[in-house]
Amino acid sequence: MHDFRLLTPGPTKLPEQSRLALARQVIHHRSEEFRQLLAEVLEGLKYVFQTRNDVLLLASSGTGAMEAAVVNLVPPGRKAIVLESGKFSERWRKIAEAFGIEVVKYEVPWGEPFEPAEVARLVEKHSDAVALYTTLQETSTGVAHDIEGIARAIAGSNTLLVVDGISGVGAVECRTDAWGIDVLVAGAQKGLMGPPGLAFLSVSPRAWRQVESFSRPAFYFDLLAYRRGLAGPDTPFTPATPLVVALCESLRALRSVPMEEHWARCRALGAAARAGLQTVGMKPVARRPADGMTAAYLPAGVDGKAFVARLYSRFGVRVSGVKDSLRARLFGLPILGR
Amino acid sequence: MHDFRLLTPGPTKLPEQSRLALARQVIHHRSEEFRQLLAEVLEGLKYVFQTRNDVLLLASSGTGAMEAAVVNLVPPGRKAIVLESGKFSERWRKIAEAFGIEVVKYEVPWGEPFEPAEVARLVEKHSDAVALYTTLQETSTGVAHDIEGIARAIAGSNTLLVVDGISGVGAVECRTDAWGIDVLVAGAQKGLMGPPGLAFLSVSPRAWRQVESFSRPAFYFDLLAYRRGLAGPDTPFTPATPLVVALCESLRALRSVPMEEHWARCRALGAAARAGLQTVGMKPVARRPADGMTAAYLPAGVDGKAFVARLYSRFGVRVSGVKDSLRARLFGLPILGR
């Protein structure tokens, strides 16, 4: 008798109007109708990203946009710095290694944030690193990394700043232009309240100059092909049209309040979630906790797998459970309108 | 007052039940509910592909699966044969070149089919070619290539046969196992009557042996990651869940009649479309015409762009118009249930 509540760190529940949009008949992607829709979506993404940089839309999961942010910036054999503190920041390294990039790794224990001063020393030491890859909100631990601080600490360098914002953009403060993020990656199905299957990245002018400077091992993720499409706007390959139509509705909902007000609301919800979990004996994993999602250890003696299963069967609440090295966790992404 | 009729060679209109499925609340992809759904979809795809080989599902457009079929089979510096006769078969070459693969090109004029005997000679001459890339239905010309004949002609060789079936699979006869296709690529939004944003490929045991034999420049399209997921079944990255839910309904509709009966119906519709076009002075482009779609030249003096626009504004019929080197074209994909 309980309503289904999807409280995983993504995908999130879709707003009613986005679901109804999904049910509309498919439109052709080479049509004026779709071009207008895509233009509105790209404009909405720029607003959410707080940027005037180009924003590109890919038909893939967030990982596809992460791959695009690696192969288009760092040629094989060149150097990249990766900040690691969990399963998703590890992914940056794995992608870079798959394409023969030399990786310099700065690792902190899971649950800990990166120290901007340490990052600055690393960038100074490896001044030949083309790009530095980091994470806004580490989904596997619920840590909020200090992207503003990291950006300020490396501002004078030639190293491009690339941020995986997949699990946070839309829900938590992230100012692409004001902070100086060269490439910000996001996915539709988390803070943007859209359906899974779409990913985005913003590209700064100096990042574009790097993209233009070499031939990349890429075709589906060749960002120059996506940039050529921006004039239409159009996409180089068939887009996931129904998902774009639905995302358009989700972005309208997001834009119905000022971004600052929305971030403040998510901050309050995040704080409430952590306080609530602590009163029932659960301990947040992160030392610098994120507001877009929460990860917590269960009390000793509680079986994580059974707990997650019962939360669903008894209360209709779907959370993500045990993963990798952490004992047990609870996730919740507080989002607009519920 | 006219009903909207989407008659492009993809995307096609979605069956009612698939649209309603899209509107359901998003489910979590790491759940038993999704695993059951994915298992049914993969089983349905095997049936449509007429194969017992593994079939993998990607969150991307068809081009993403084409890229996967290139980077996972042919190491950079090694040789591939590409059969070219239009915009989409050209794409095989462009992908291979982007990844530093040596391409041997066999080209026939647009509108012409490949000669199996010529293909056999080419494969014999280039016995060091790892794979041969060809196309079931060339969307830019409406040619049906003789995949059965090509497969028979090169059957004794070590060269893997890879077929882009994106615009035909589901609508026209294509027997993966009986003909001996090592890798068949398809997209959801054409003959399968699903929404755009999903792509698939089947992989034969000898193609898997080639995949396992080298380290590929791939992460999002690394097929070994997708194969590891088959045990769940699961996907290595967040799938486009709503699209999978909708495709499941489309596949149920497709499977409601035997495959042979469905192919026969599409053959009849294709023949009817060509006959109808000829009575109003349009000439099919293809010498060996496909049944899953039709491309035709407009009569002299008719402005292609204006014709396509008027067909939509006056009759609600959406077709694809002029492209690349051909003067003007009409497309129509006859599909189940309309």
Interface residues (C-beta under 8 A of the other chain):
Chain A: F4 L6 T8 G10 P11 T12 K13 L14 R19 L20 L22 A23 R24 Q25 V26 I27 H28 H29 R30 S31 A59 S60 S61 G62 T63 G64 E67 P76 K94 I95 A98 F99 G100 G187 Q189 P195 P196 G197 R216 P217 A218 F219 Y220 F221 D222 F237 T238 P239 A240 T241 P242 L243 A246 R318 S320
Chain B: F4 L6 T8 G10 P11 T12 K13 L14 R19 L20 L22 A23 R24 Q25 V26 I27 H28 H29 R30 S31 A59 S60 S61 G62 T63 G64 E67 P76 K94 I95 A98 F99 G100 G187 Q189 P195 P196 G197 R216 P217 A218 F219 Y220 F221 D222 F237 T238 P239 A240 T241 P242 L243 A246 R318 S320
